[in-house]
């Protein structure tokens, strides 16, 4: 063999493993479609930490907020389909948004689903100092001062916005909606007393209710939450038709190779099988995805059903946004 051929072969033998090692060490970007501090952000960071250890690969969480989660949703959908970009979305950003935003740049049904993280009960909360000891007193206060009692949400079409629109629809209680770039900023303003109320998902609401920095007037369901047992159900609070549960899930861009999606889904599944991680999610008042709710196929079915369901609700309510 000629010397230059032997040298080239030696270079390739050394270079190829180095390239493969660099590729494996490349971090994964996990886009969270809301600002830090909200339920989507908290749950994303919990599973990202476990998944990174399983994959032996760093996962960098990037918050890309605005427009009810659709700015981050579009960023994630338009990323290279190479398995290095994930998006953590919600009911609002990845099921309701197509019926609200006329200029939305992605179809949640066309993405590569990775898996459901958790279901997220929702609490209606008010600031400390608001003269309303329960939901009926809040309703009376709001009716006495139409559209002057403020309610913060994570942006038009967000899970929080949809929940409080539903609450207003089933109870007729008028509130003045104030959009934020995420649930975290809305939560902060309730704690600071800058706004009167909010519909917050459990991971955001429960720690604050436990700490006494805000008050929960009801949980939007038929059973009380284990982590905030003093907060009454919607029926107990006088709003029996207010039944609502959000969810958070992981998506990859359309066209991501199936082996990459499967690898990511398996890492998420291992995270949700971890008793300590499940306990962390449950401590926040959320419900880790059960075995039969996990995986790409189950998430695809959920998204398709939710897009259809919320499309009907949103068209009836006439909620649209450019």
N, C-alpha and C positions, 0 to 999 in steps of 0.2 A: 504493500500500500504506500502511495506517495506521502511524503511528510505533511504536505498542506491538507490532505484529506484526513490524516490521522489527527491533526490539530483541530480541524473543524469538528470531527466526531467527538473529540474530548470536550470542546466548548459546548456542544449540544448536550452532551451527557451531564455537564455541570449546570448549564443554563436552564434546562427544562424543569428539573425539580425545583430550582429556585423560583421560576415563574409560577409553578403550581402552588408553591408555598405562599407566595405573595398573594395569589388569587384567593386562596383559602382564608388568608388573614384579612382580606378586605372587609371593612365593616358594612353592616346592613343598616340602611337608613329606615327608621320607622316614623312615618309622618303621622302626627296626631292632629286632627282637623280642628281642634279648639285650643284656646290658650291654656297655659299651665294652671293646675289647681282644681279643674273640674273632674267629673267622673271618668270621662274618656281618657284624660291624661293620666289619672291615678291608676286605672286598670291597665293601661298600656305599659306603664313603667314596671308594674308588678310582674307581668308576664314576660316583658322584654328581658328583664334580669335573668329569669330562669331559662328562657330560650337561648340566650347568649351562651350560657354555660353548657347547655346540651349541644349546641352547634359548634362550640369552641370558636366563637366568632363574636366580635363586639357588635352590639346593636346600639346605634345612636338615635335617640328620640329627638325629633324635630317638630316643634309646634308651628303649624301653619294655619292661622285662624282667619276668620272673617266670612261673611255671607252665609251664615248658618252651616259652616263646615264645608261649603262647596269650593272654596279657594284651595284648601288643603286636599280635598277630594280630587280636584282637577290636577293638582300637582302630582299626586300619586298615580292617577290614571295615565298621565302622559309620560311617566318615567320610563326608562328603558326596561323592557320585560326580561330582565336577566337574573331575577331572584335577589337583587340587592336593594330593592325598594319595596317597602310595605306601607300600607295605610291602615290606621285604626279609625274606623268610622262608627257611626251610630245610626239609630233608627231614622233620625232626621236627615243626616247627610247622605245616607245610602239606602233610603227607601222613599222618603217623602219629598226630597229635594227635586226630583225630576218633574213633579207636578206643580211645584211652586216657582222654580226659577226657569224662565223662558230661555235664557242663554246658557244654561248649564252645559259644561263641556265634557261630560262623561255620562254613561249609562251604567248604574250600579249592577244591572243584570248582565252586562257584558264584560265585567272584570273577572279576574281569576280569584275565586273565593278561597281563602285559606282555612278559616274556622271562626266559630263563635267563641267569644271569651266568657261572657256572662249576661244574664238578664239583670236589669237594674230597676228595682222599685223606685217610685217617685214620691217625694214629700212636698207638701205645700207648707212653706215656712214664712214667718214674719219677723221683723226686727224686734228686738227688745225695746220696750217702751211704747209700742203701738197699743192703743187702748182697745184691744180685742183679745179676750181670754180664750176664745174658741172660734171655730169657723163661722158659726151663726152670727156672732158679734162682729166678725170681720165683714161678713156679707152685709149686715145692717150698716156698718160704717161706710162701706163702698157705695151702697145705694143712696145713702144720705149725701154723699159727696161724689156724684158720678164722674168717673174718669179722672179723679184727682188722687186716688190711692194708687201708688206706683207699683209696678211689677216688672222685675228684670228677667231677661232671658238671654240665651246664648246666640241670638241672631234669628232672623226670620227663617222659619223652616226647621230650626233646631228642635231636638226632642223636647227641650224645656218649653219652647214657644208653642209647639203643638199641644203639649199637655195642658198648658194654661188656657189655650184657645178652647180645648175640649171642656175644661172646667167652667169657663165663661159661658160656653154653649149650654151645658147641662144645668147650670145653676142660675144663669142670667145675671151674675155678679159683674158689674162694670169695673174694669181696672184700666189704668194707663200703662200700656206696654212700653218698656224701654229696652231696646236691643243692645247687647254687648258683643264683644268678639269671642266670647266663650263663657262657660258656666262659672269659671273661677273668678273673673272680674265682677260678675253679678253677685256671687256669693260674698265677695269682699265688701261690696257696697251695702248688702243687707247687714252684715256684721257691724259695719261702720255707722249704720243708721241713715245712710244716704238714700236708700229706697225702702219701701214699706214691705214688699213681699217678693217671693220668687217660687217657681216650681223647680226644685233641685233633685237630681238623681241621688240615690242613696250614698254612694261613696263621697259625694260632696256634702250632703246634708247631715248624715249621721254623726260624724265627728263633732260638728258644730253644735248639734242638738245636745249631744252628750256633754260638751264643754259648757253649755249654757250661754253660748254667744248669739243664739237665735232660738226661736220657738217653732216647733212643728205643730201645725194645727190639724193635719191629717196625712195619712198615707193613702195613695191612690190604689187601693186594692181591698180585698175582702178579709185579709188577716193582718194583724199587727206585726210589725217588724221585731225580730228578736233583739236587735241592737238598740231599738228605741221603743220599748214596749208601752211607754206612757202616751205615745202619739196614737190617737184613735184612727180607726179605719174610716174610709169615706162615708160608709153607711152610718157609722156611729156619730160622725160629725154632721150628718144631715145632707150629704151629697152622694146618695147611693149609686148614682149612675156614673160617677167619676172613677172608672176602672182603667188603669193605664200602667204599662210596663215598658221601659226602654230596653235597649240592648247595645252591646258593643262587640265588634268583630274585626277581624284582620283580612285585608284584601291585598292582592298583588295586581300589577298591570295586566291587561289583556295580552295574551300571547306568551306569558311566562311559561317556560317549559314545565311539563307535568312532573318530571322528577324533582325539580326545584320546589314546586308547590307541595309535593308530597313530603319532601324533607322538612319544610317549614311547618306543615300541618302536623307532622309527627312530633316535632319539637313543642308545638303548642299543646298537643295532646298529653305529652309527658308532664308539661307544666301543670295542667289541670288535674292530672292524676296525683300530684304531689300534695299530701295532706296538709303540710304547713302552708303552702301557697293557697290552697282552697280555704284554709282557716283565715288567712289574711283578707281574701275577697269577702268571705262571709262576715268578718268583723266590720266591714264597711257597709254591710246591709245588702250586698249584692248576692246573686245566686250563680255560682260557677256552672258553666254549661255541662249538662249531663252527658253521659257517653253517647246516647242516641241523638244528641243535638250537635255533635261535633263533626268536624271534617268538611271538606269542600262541598260535597254533594248536599249535605244537610243545610249548609249556609246558603247555597244557591236556591234551594227550595224556599227558605225563609225570606230571602230578599225578593224573590219573584212574588210571593204571596203578600209581603208588606208593601211593595210598590203598588200593587193592585188595590189593596185595602185603603191605603192612605190617599191614593189618587181619587177614589170615590169621595172620601171625607173632605179633601181639600177643594175639589171642584164644587162641592155643595156649599162650602164655606166661602168660596170666592177669594181664597188667599193666593195671591200671585206676586211675583217680584221679578224685576228685570235681571 
